[in-house]
Amino acid sequence: MMHSIKHYFIQIKNGRLKEFSRPVKWVFGYMRRHLISITLYTFLGLTGTVVGLLSSLVSRDLVDIITGHHTGKLITTFALMIITQLATSAISQLSSYLSTKISLKVENSIKADMYEQIMTTEWEALSGYHSGELVTRWSSDTTGVSNGLLNLAPNTIIYIFRFIATLIMVIKYDISFALIAFASVPISILSSKQSMKRMQRINMDSLNVGTRLSAFTQESFTNFQTLKAFDLIHIYFKRLRSLQQDYSATRLKYQKATIINSLLAVVISMAITYFTYGWGIYKVWNGVLTYGTMTMFLSLSGSLTGTIQSIINLVPSTISLVNSAKRLLWITDLPKEDYSQKSEVSAFFEKHRNVGVGIRIQDSSYTYATGTEVFQQVNLEAYPKEIIALVGPSGEGKTTMLRLFLSIIHPQEGMGYICAGHSTPEITSDCMEITASTRQLFAYVPQGNTMFSGTIADNMRNVKEDATDEEIIHALELACAWDFVSKLPDGINTMMQERGGGFSEGQAQRLSIARALIRRSPILLLDEATSALDVYTEKKVLQNIMQDDYPRTTIVTTHRPSVLSVCTRVYAIRDKGCDVMGQAEIEDMANAYK
């Protein structure tokens, strides 16, 4: 006994209690949001227990009246039995409805919160994890928490109340039946103690394998064309079967542990029940009990044993809930972006809307978490009505620089600023530090196809919800996309498939540029955004941007020297530096490209 107590004290000292209590406390936070519904559910459960006990008493009286051991109004008693049974059924159905309603509300609340948590997490903290894993945690673990939430407190209260109320009633009439029911408690606890630890470990293994399987299938579907092109379908099918086998094995281990616990519970319950039957029959034969009282005791003893088992069975449910909550808390623990200055940035832009907004990077150094150094004391400036180009070999940091602009990553040294017009950071009232809050001033066209499913107009309105058809057409014209969109049967209402399916790479790129332009952001970032266009169209798009009256600051990354002729300045990103290129060097680059 002392050894067990010492063991649990050591577990608490090592933080196991905190490890368990934190997810439970987190779940209770969501329960408080739906306190009225949960209170009503608990009240119905308690009421159902009382009605069930009344039904046992009415059933006892009815049997005794029929067998002649008791006199009373048969019809009235029979009517009461029907009423209590109907009431029990109605309460059960209403409780089931409330349970579903609460679970759905909690699931939606957690999913909404987790969606926001994921979307506002620092990019570097999240980039090391597979998107499929995030989706699984967001969906499956959220469902696991919402489904098990009622077992955490309401059902525990209901079961304990049912146990105490039933026990009092049994003791009142014959304590021996209570003692028989209690005999199952130590047996059930001892039989399940070791298996619960194993179930917790297996349950977590099952969740992790399920996550890997989800990540694999999501990535396969996303890269469907690539798998076909390399004839990898058969290889990936083998990998799928292997992951499925691992998942099935862990799920079956958990199911086996559950079955063993259930079988032990059934055997114990049957033993107690049949012993109760024998004891009840013995007492009836000796005239100690009436038939009705024996029937009541059999019912109450079964209820008592079942309630004890229900309380014990709360443990695996709680294990599953806690494991799922732990996996969700992992998301909340990741570092979050700072959007606290959104209103200040918005006011800054409104104040300087007419002169536009530029950007400056001063003495900035950046190294990835992997240890790869990208920049060392670099400087860059770009102002309204300018097109600034970033050129350099692949992997030298062009896209990384754009991420610094967007505050997706943060320099370890130096600082980035947005500035009014051609202001410099020394004029503090006309400059603000780059943060996640300043991202609202940027429009970004990344590499690759980033269009969403829906109509062309839907894609445009993703970034400007109130955009009129005229504004959409104007943006398409600037991006040289209206020439092909106007020929489509449904025009801007033409449906697009996921990732721009149904359109060529060049068309999808022009649509992406139009989407960025319609936002009317003061700073436009184009990351190899014209790579799929021919030279003429590429120059035309950039010239349209320059000729637009809007005071826009435009920054492009490119491998194509043909773009450089329309640029105000060209920065060469190489050898961890960022230097302005001279005209002679630009011409040499253009000649080498020919």
Secondary structure, DSSP 4 states (H G I P E B T S, - for coil): -HHHHHHHHHHHHTTHHHHHHHHHHHHHHHHHHTHHHHHHHHHHHHHHHHHHHHHHHHHHHHHHHHHTSS-S-HHHHHHHHHHHHHHHHHHHHHHHHHHHHHHHHHHHHHHHHHHHHHHTB-HHHHHTS-HHHHHHIIIIIHHHHHHHHHHHTHHHHHHHHHHHHHHHHHHHH-HHHHHHHHTHHHHHHHHHHHHHHHHHHHHHHHHHHHHHHHHHHHHHHHTHHHHHHTT-HHHHHHHHHHHHHHHHHHHHHHHHHHHHHHHHHHHHHHHHHHHHHHHHHHHHHTTSS-HHHHHHHHHHHHHHHHHHHHHHHHHHHHHHHHHHHHHHHHHHHS-B---TTHHHHHHHHHHTTTT-EEEEEEEEEEE-TTS-EEEEEEEEEE-TT-EEEEE-STTSSHHHHHHHHTTSS--SEEEEEEEETT--TTSGGGEEE--GGGGGGEEEE-SS--PPSEEHHHHHHTT-TT--HHHHHHHHHHTT-HHHHTTSTTGGG-EE-GGGTTS-HHHHHHHHHHHHHHTT-SEEEEESTTTTS-HHHHHHHHHHHHHSSS--EEEEE-S-GGGGGG-SEEEEEETTEEEEPPHHHHHHHHHHH-
